[in-house]
């Protein structure tokens, strides 16, 4: 999928929140607060990192996203009050993970701020049955748009068919799915950030490429896109460290305990692997990898990165390693994108078929 980079455009008074560019567009030039915006008023604008070249719009008569002509200006998330009633529904992945809690809260707050009706249901990841039940419950609320944070490939088609049967447009979070609009960080970009950072850290330590193994744990049920967080990481690190070895281990469950067990098995089978650069799908894998490395007495010969930049991982990064960085998804801003998309889709306005928010690499050097 091709991606279009954006130039900075002056839209009212711009400020940076995290790494997202946010602008206030009320009459006073300040971002509006809860209940302060009038119907149709834009209170805030957030620019994504990039979008797809393909644009679509929701055709309610066809119950489908159809191709649309891209406007002259790039898409931005205009957080604004709708001119009529718009109901945004959120299918949460879970309520146990810090990043998921942040994005769930941001959706509810953005909806409240601009007066969207809001409904939510919990998919209870990694359940393969609860997402279907949750989707059915959300359709009973007759939403105008559903933001679906279902990242399990085996049940994605079934879940999205529940919405399609009720003619509800879906914004699919992180993992692409046919007939939906994709919202989520580029998995390849998250992998690239990890790989380049790990290679820089290895060079600073003076590690020889021929003594380095670039390791990753994969989990097939998450699908090939998410696994680019590992494979693109390995590609970027290998490109910067010619001669380094690449090795992977298949993981059977997306848990810290399983990641620790798999890493322990690999370390036992490869006692002479030398230095390790460890690419991760998420922080929970990074924590398991780090635990195994410490127990094996090999933490000083490894560098580990994660994805999500949760508080416990930031604390681990500030300590003596081996976790040295994590990709920050800036999920606390995602509700702004979703609220803007809900109004755009409900109004039949053209939008990109894929929207990638800004991500950054977090380390103790910041």
N, C-alpha and C positions, 0 to 999 in steps of 0.2 A: 504494500500500500504506500503510495507516495504521500509525502507530507509537505505542507507549506509553512515555512517559517514566517513569523510576523515581524514587521518593523514597528518601532515604538510610535504610537500615534497620540497626540495630545488630546485628551478627552477630559475637560474640566481640570480639576486639580489632582494630580497623581501622587500617590504614596505607595510605598512598598510594604506589604504585610507578609512576613515570611519571605518567600521569593516570588510571590505573585504580585503583579502590578495592579493596584486597586485605585479607582478614581471615584470621587464624590461628584454627583451630578444633580443635586437639588438646586433650588433657586439660590441658596447661599453658597453653593459650591462645596458643601459638606455632606458627608454620608448621612442619610436619614436614619432615624432610630425607629423602634417598634411603634407603629401607629402614627408616625410623623408624615408618611408619604400619602399623597393623593392618588386617586385612580389614574393609572397610566404614567405616573412619575417614576423616573429612574433614580434610584438612591445610591447605586454603586455599580461600577463596571470592573470586571476582572478579565484579564487577557490570558488565554491559554498559552502553553509553550508552542503548540502547533495543532493543525487539523489536517484532515484528509482533503484531497483535491475534489473528491466527489461530494456534491451537495444533494440533499433530499428535503422533502416536505411531507407532512402527514396528510394523506388523502382519506378522509373519513368515509367517503362513499365506497372506496376500495378496501378500507381497513388495512392500509399498507403505507409504508414509506415509498414514495416514488421519486424519481430523479427530478432535480430542480436546477435552474440556472443559478450559478454563483453570483452574488452581487459584487459590485466593484470593491467594496470594503471587506476586510477580513472579519470573521465572526468574533464577537466578544460576548461575554456573559453579562448582559444588562439586567441587573437585579432590580426588578420593578414591580409595581402593583398592577395586576391585570385590570382590564376594563370591565370584566365580568367575573363570575365565579370560576375558579380553576382549582381542581383538586389534585394534589400531588400525593402519590402513594410510594412508600419506600419498603422494599423487601430487604430487610437487614440481613447481613451474613450471620452475625451473632452479636451478643452484648457482653462478650468476655474479653475481647481483645481491645487494648487501648486505642489503637488506630481506628478500629470499627466504631468504638464508642464516640470518638471525636467526629467521625464523618456522620454518624447517626444524629448526634446532637446538632451538628452544623446544619443538617437538612431541616430539622424541626425549627431551629432558630431562624433560618432564612425564610422559611415558609410563614412563620408567625410575623416576621418583620414586615413582609409585603402583603400580608392578608390572604395567603393561599390556604385553602382547606387542606388538611394534612392527615394522612392515615399511614400506619406502619404495621408490619408483621415480621416475626423473627423466623428466618430460615434454619436457625440452629445448626450451623456448620459444625461438623461434617456430615450431618444426617442426610440420607438420600430420600427420606419420606416427608420430612417436615416442610421442605421448600414447596412441594406440591400443595400441601394443606394450606400453607401460608398464602400462596398465590390465589387459591380459591377464595380465601377469606378476604383478600384485598379486592378482588373483583366485585364482591358484594357491596363494597363502598362506592362503586361506580366512579373510579378515578379517571381523570382526563389523561394522565401520564403515570406510568410506573417506572421508578428507578429500581432496577433489580440487581442486587449484589449477590448473585448466585454464581459461584466460580467452579462448581462441580460439573465437569463435562458430561458425565453419565446421565444427569437429570435435567440438564439445561433445556433440551428440546421439549421435554414434557412440561416443564414449568412455563416456558414461553408459549406453548400451545394453549395453556389455560388462559393466558392473556389474549392471544390471537383469537380464540373462540369468542371472546367478549369484546373484540374490536378495541383493545386498549393498546396504545403505542408504548413500546418499551425502550428505555435507555438502559442498555446492558453495561454493567460496571466491570471493568478490567478485561474480561474475556469476551472476544467478539462472538456474535451469534447471528445467523441469518435472520433478516427481517427486522433487525433492531438497529438503533444508533449506539455506537460504542463510545463510552466515556471511561477514560482511565489513563494512567501514565503509560507511556510506551515501554513495554517490557524489554525491548532491545535497548532502549536508552538507559533503563535501570541497570541492565547488564553491563553496558559500556562504561557507565560511571564507576561501577564496582571494579571492573577489570583494569581500567586506567589508574584508578587509585591504588589498587593492590600492587601494580607494576611499579608505580612511583615509590611506594613504601619499600618494596623489595630492593630497588636500586639504592635508596637512601641507606639501607642496611648493608649494602655492598654484596648482596647475595648473587652468586653466579647463576645465569639462566640454566646451565646444564645440570645444576643441583636442585632445580625447582620443579615441583609437581603442582599443576593448577587443578584443584580438586573441586568437584561439585556433586551434590545429591539431587537427583531428579525424582519426580513423582508423576507418573503417567496420567492418573485420573484428572490432574489439573489441566491437561491439554498442552499442546506444543507451544502456545504463545507465552504462557507464564514461565515455561521452562527456559525461555530465552534469557531470563534473568541470570541463569547459570551459563547457558551456552554462549551468549553474547559477551558475558564477562570473561569466559575462557578465551574467546577469540581475541578480545581486546588486550588481555594480558599476554597472550601468546605472541601477538603482533609486536608488542613492546619488548618481549623477552624471547627472541629467537633461540630455539634450542631447548626451551622448557617443555616438559612432558605434560600431557593432559590426561586426567583420569576421572571417571564418573562412577557413581554407585546409585543403583535404583532403590528408592525409598518406598516402603509399602504403606505408610501412614503419615499424615502431615502433623506429627507431634514432635516435641523436643526429645522425649524419651527414645523414640524411634531413630531420630537423627543421631543421638548420642550412641545408640547401639550400633548403627550402621558405620559410623565413623570409627568406633572402637574395633569393629571387625576388620575394617580396611587397614587401620594402623597395625593391627596384629599381623595381617597378611603381608604388609609392606614395611618391615622394620627399617629398611635402608632407603626410604623414599627421600630423605634429605629435607630440604625446606618445602613448606606447603603454603600455597595461596588458596584460600577456600572461598568460593563463590556460593552465595545462598539465594534461595527463592524468597525467604522471609527471615525475620529475626529469630523465630522459634527454631529454625534449622541452625542458625549461627550459634545460638546458645548451646544446643546439643553438641555441635561440633567442638565448641570451646571446652565444654565439660569433658568430653572424651580426650581431647588433647592434654588437658591438665592431668587427668588420671593416668595417662600414658607417659607423663613426664616430657612431653614434646611441645608444650605451649610456647617455649622460647624459640622454636623453629617454625612457627606458623603465624600467618596473618589471616584473619577472618573478617569478612564483611557480611552485612545483612541488609534487609529491606524492611522498612517501617519506622526506624529510628524511635522506638519506644523508650520511655524513661529508664527502664531497667537496663536496656542495652546502652543507652548513653552513659549510664553510671559504669557499666562494664568497660566501655571505651575509655573512660577517664582513669580507669585502674591500669594494671600492668598487662592488659591484653589476655588472650591473643586477638580479641575482637578490636578492630582498629577503626571501623567506620560503618555507617548504615545509610541507606538511601532514605531521605525524608520525603514522604509522599505529599506533605502539606495538606493532609486530609481534612484538617480543620477549616479549609476554605471550600471544600467540595459542595457544601450545601448551596453556596452562591451560584455555582454552575448549574446545579440541578433545578433550583428555583427559576433561573433564567430560561433553561431549556423547557421547563413545563409551560411557561407562558408562550414561548416561541412555537412549540409544537401544537398547543391548543389553538393558537391563532392561525395555524397553517403556514407559518413563515418558513422560508428556506433555512436549513442549518447544515453544517458539515455532517457527513455520515460517521465520522470519527473525530473525537475531541480529546486532546492530550494535555492535561494540566501540567504545570511546572513541577519538576522534582529536583532535588539537590542532594549532594553528598554531605553527610554530617560526620564530623570527626572532632577530636579534642583540640584540633588546631584552629577551630573557629572561635 
